[in-house]
Amino acid sequence: MTHPSPHAAHDHTHHARHGHDAHQQGHGTTADESEILDLDAEVLDAQLASITAWLPVTAAPRRVVDLGCGTGTGTLALLARFPDAEVTAVDASAAHLRRLRAKADAGGVADRVRIVRADLDAGWPELGEPELVWASASLHHMADPDRALRQVHDLLAPGGLFAVVELAGFPRFLPEDAPAHRPGLEERCHAALAHQHSAQVPHRGADWGPKLTAAGFAVEGERTISVDIAGSRDQAVGRYALSSLRRLRGSIAHALPVEDLAALDLLLDTDGAHSILKRADLGVRTERMVWAARRT
């Protein structure tokens, strides 16, 4: 796979890397992607912790694989959730993996992380026989996701669990009536992005339940995590909104009317009076879907 530009947005990455978790929005540098992934982890850490706590593990796994690990959001959350586990973190980006390694070193868990650089569309490396595989915001970027699901099924230890986390879409940050001179701007940007993704990322938004069943898994749980952080003055939320909307602009500028593009640029001008960093009404509204499936 190639790099286009995360939270996709959030599809931040266009190959087998993160997520989170996670977004593909336009044309930017790897540093831009890393910043958004890190801010996503900082702002939405409670939601991620709730997902890892919900996983229906029958016994604490000792071998875990994080497919499309990005800068390590899921890897570090899984290490915290399962203190006896070792995680093999797989991603196509050397820069992201370096950032993950630095975080693991800083957190004192580097000895529990094995880093593997690989583009899973080109071939799967040796990943052992994990009891848990985690894929956050990465499956929909696979060239052949159905084949990838079968690969995970065969990779897992018997009785092992596969956790799939996907994003409902680019997060919303502004009130619906903002900005005052172009109300509804964010929704129009989202509509333009959705139109673009329908052609470029056809598996985004898929119902992975039937696909998991077809690959031989028994789906044991599904849930939707709703995020609604309202009226936040948290500086991290402001930086998250700024970085994400910058990336969004890079993807859809050609599809916006000139008035909307001008309004978006005012929000992104950090020195201007209308900078998004100066707003006291920012929030984060998004959803994440989770499937837990077992190799029986």
Summary of the structure (lengths in Angstrom):
residues: 296
radius of gyration: 18.6
end to end distance: 31.3
largest distance: 58.4
contacts: 1106
relative contact order: 0.18
helix: 41%
strand: 20%
